[in-house]
Amino acid sequence: ETIRPGTIAEVTLPTATDEPSIAYRVMLPPEYSPRRLYPLLVVLRPEHKTTDETIAFWAGTAESPGWAARRGYIVIAPEYLPAEVRE
C-alpha cells in the first residue's frame, strides 16, 4: 500500500492468529523522501477523541498543516481499542 506524503492514510495489518487485524492512521511529512531519516510521533487518543481527530490535530490537512507536518515528523495513531469498546 502506497502512502502519499502530506496526507493521512489508514493502514491495516493482518495478524497471524485469530486476533482482529491491527489498524492505524499514518501521515508522512509533505517533503518525505525514503532516503532520509525522520522523527516519529506515536499519538494515542484521549478518551473523548477519535483516532481520526487525534491524528488530524497533529498532522493537520494539506491546506492547514499541523505541528508535526510543519516540522517534518512522521505521525502514527494506532487504533488500540476494539470497536466494541470504542462505541
Contacts in CASP RR format, 6 or more apart in sequence:
PFRMAT RR
TARGET T0000
AUTHOR 0000-0000-0000
METHOD contacts of the structure
MODEL  1
ETIRPGTIAEVTLPTATDEPSIAYRVMLPPEYSPRRLYPLLVVLRPEHKT
TDETIAFWAGTAESPGWAARRGYIVIAPEYLPAEVRE
1 9 0 8 1.000
1 11 0 8 1.000
3 9 0 8 1.000
3 11 0 8 1.000
3 26 0 8 1.000
3 28 0 8 1.000
4 28 0 8 1.000
5 28 0 8 1.000
5 29 0 8 1.000
5 30 0 8 1.000
5 31 0 8 1.000
5 32 0 8 1.000
6 27 0 8 1.000
6 28 0 8 1.000
6 29 0 8 1.000
6 30 0 8 1.000
6 32 0 8 1.000
6 59 0 8 1.000
6 62 0 8 1.000
6 65 0 8 1.000
6 69 0 8 1.000
7 27 0 8 1.000
7 62 0 8 1.000
8 25 0 8 1.000
8 26 0 8 1.000
8 27 0 8 1.000
8 52 0 8 1.000
8 55 0 8 1.000
8 56 0 8 1.000
8 59 0 8 1.000
9 25 0 8 1.000
9 26 0 8 1.000
9 27 0 8 1.000
10 23 0 8 1.000
10 24 0 8 1.000
10 25 0 8 1.000
11 23 0 8 1.000
11 24 0 8 1.000
11 25 0 8 1.000
11 26 0 8 1.000
12 21 0 8 1.000
12 22 0 8 1.000
12 23 0 8 1.000
13 21 0 8 1.000
13 22 0 8 1.000
13 23 0 8 1.000
13 24 0 8 1.000
14 21 0 8 1.000
15 21 0 8 1.000
15 22 0 8 1.000
20 82 0 8 1.000
22 78 0 8 1.000
22 79 0 8 1.000
23 78 0 8 1.000
23 79 0 8 1.000
24 51 0 8 1.000
24 76 0 8 1.000
24 77 0 8 1.000
24 78 0 8 1.000
24 79 0 8 1.000
25 51 0 8 1.000
25 52 0 8 1.000
25 55 0 8 1.000
25 75 0 8 1.000
25 76 0 8 1.000
25 77 0 8 1.000
25 79 0 8 1.000
26 74 0 8 1.000
26 75 0 8 1.000
26 76 0 8 1.000
26 77 0 8 1.000
27 55 0 8 1.000
27 58 0 8 1.000
27 59 0 8 1.000
27 60 0 8 1.000
27 68 0 8 1.000
27 69 0 8 1.000
27 74 0 8 1.000
27 75 0 8 1.000
28 38 0 8 1.000
28 74 0 8 1.000
29 38 0 8 1.000
29 68 0 8 1.000
29 69 0 8 1.000
29 71 0 8 1.000
29 72 0 8 1.000
29 73 0 8 1.000
29 74 0 8 1.000
30 62 0 8 1.000
30 65 0 8 1.000
30 69 0 8 1.000
30 72 0 8 1.000
31 72 0 8 1.000
32 38 0 8 1.000
32 74 0 8 1.000
38 72 0 8 1.000
38 73 0 8 1.000
38 74 0 8 1.000
39 72 0 8 1.000
39 73 0 8 1.000
39 74 0 8 1.000
40 73 0 8 1.000
40 74 0 8 1.000
40 75 0 8 1.000
40 76 0 8 1.000
41 58 0 8 1.000
41 68 0 8 1.000
41 73 0 8 1.000
41 74 0 8 1.000
41 75 0 8 1.000
41 76 0 8 1.000
42 76 0 8 1.000
42 77 0 8 1.000
42 78 0 8 1.000
43 54 0 8 1.000
43 55 0 8 1.000
43 57 0 8 1.000
43 58 0 8 1.000
43 75 0 8 1.000
43 76 0 8 1.000
43 77 0 8 1.000
44 54 0 8 1.000
44 77 0 8 1.000
44 78 0 8 1.000
44 80 0 8 1.000
45 51 0 8 1.000
45 53 0 8 1.000
45 54 0 8 1.000
45 77 0 8 1.000
46 54 0 8 1.000
49 57 0 8 1.000
51 77 0 8 1.000
51 78 0 8 1.000
51 79 0 8 1.000
54 77 0 8 1.000
55 75 0 8 1.000
55 77 0 8 1.000
57 66 0 8 1.000
58 66 0 8 1.000
58 67 0 8 1.000
58 68 0 8 1.000
58 73 0 8 1.000
58 75 0 8 1.000
58 77 0 8 1.000
59 65 0 8 1.000
59 66 0 8 1.000
59 68 0 8 1.000
59 69 0 8 1.000
59 75 0 8 1.000
60 66 0 8 1.000
60 69 0 8 1.000
67 73 0 8 1.000
68 74 0 8 1.000
68 75 0 8 1.000
69 75 0 8 1.000
79 86 0 8 1.000
END
